[in-house]
Amino acid sequence: MFKHALEGVFASFKTQRNLRVHGAAAVLVTAAALFFRLPPRDIALLMLVIALVISLELVNTAIEATVDLVTPEWHKLAKMAKDAAAGAVLVAAVFAVIIGLLLFYEPVLHWLGFT
């Protein structure tokens, strides 16, 4: 059960550039959260939004692969499905950045000596 899920995650990371970008960002943000000693609640919130973005990126990959399998030629409904899935990732990523800015704002200002 877990084996197939992990195979899907690893295969997606190998083939999907955007997923690797999100994964690298997740590692950097997590390291920054530890460096700035964010409270556990803030780290939990970061982990939640990271998981949301990466999960949606995996769903986006699945939808794109399925659409390509069903209809290799261009079709307006296929385009709509792919664009909507990509849009879901975009919305989650934008809100993840906003949440990150809110959580890191004060610690970064303090570290820079502005507070």
C-alpha positions in Angstrom: 0.0 0.0 0.0 2.6 2.5 1.1 5.0 1.2 -1.5 2.9 2.3 -4.5 2.3 5.7 -2.9 6.0 6.2 -2.3 6.7 5.1 -5.9 4.3 7.8 -7.1 5.9 10.5 -5.0 9.4 9.5 -6.1 8.4 9.2 -9.8 6.8 12.6 -9.6 9.8 14.2 -8.0 12.0 12.7 -10.8 9.8 13.9 -13.6 8.2 17.1 -12.5 10.4 20.2 -12.3 7.8 22.2 -10.4 7.6 19.6 -7.7 11.3 19.6 -7.2 11.2 23.4 -6.9 8.5 23.2 -4.3 10.5 20.5 -2.5 13.6 22.6 -2.4 11.6 25.6 -1.2 10.1 23.4 1.5 13.6 22.4 2.7 14.8 26.0 2.8 11.7 27.2 4.6 11.9 24.4 7.1 15.6 25.2 7.7 14.8 28.9 8.1 12.0 28.1 10.6 14.5 26.2 12.7 17.2 28.9 12.3 14.8 31.6 13.5 13.4 29.3 16.2 9.8 29.8 15.2 7.3 28.5 17.8 6.1 24.9 17.3 2.6 26.2 16.3 4.1 28.3 13.5 6.3 25.4 12.3 3.2 23.2 12.3 1.4 25.8 10.1 4.3 25.9 7.7 4.3 22.1 7.5 0.6 22.1 6.8 0.9 24.6 3.9 4.0 22.8 2.6 2.1 19.5 2.6 -0.9 21.2 0.9 1.2 22.6 -1.9 3.2 19.4 -2.5 0.0 17.3 -2.3 -1.7 19.5 -4.9 1.3 19.3 -7.1 1.1 15.5 -7.0 -2.7 15.7 -7.8 -1.9 18.1 -10.6 0.7 15.6 -12.0 -1.9 12.8 -11.8 -4.5 14.8 -13.6 -2.1 15.9 -16.3 -1.0 12.3 -16.9 -4.6 11.0 -16.9 -5.7 13.7 -19.4 -2.7 12.9 -21.7 -3.6 9.2 -21.5 -7.2 9.7 -22.4 -6.8 12.3 -25.1 -3.3 12.9 -26.5 -4.6 15.5 -28.9 -5.5 19.0 -27.9 -9.1 19.4 -26.6 -10.6 22.4 -24.8 -11.9 20.3 -21.9 -8.5 18.6 -21.5 -7.0 22.1 -21.4 -9.5 23.2 -18.8 -8.8 20.2 -16.6 -5.1 20.8 -16.7 -5.3 24.5 -16.2 -7.7 24.1 -13.2 -5.3 21.6 -11.6 -2.4 23.9 -12.1 -4.5 26.8 -10.8 -5.2 24.9 -7.6 -1.4 24.6 -7.0 -0.9 28.3 -7.8 -3.6 29.3 -5.3 -2.1 27.1 -2.6 1.4 28.3 -3.3 0.5 32.0 -3.2 -1.2 31.6 0.2 1.7 29.5 1.4 4.0 32.4 0.6 1.7 34.9 2.3 1.6 32.7 5.4 5.4 32.4 5.3 5.8 36.2 5.1 3.5 36.7 8.0 5.3 34.1 10.1 8.8 35.2 9.3 8.3 39.0 9.2 9.0 39.7 12.9 11.8 37.2 13.4 13.6 38.4 10.3 13.3 42.1 11.3 14.6 41.2 14.8 17.5 39.3 13.4 18.4 42.2 11.1 18.3 44.5 14.1 15.2 46.6 13.2 13.3 45.7 16.3 
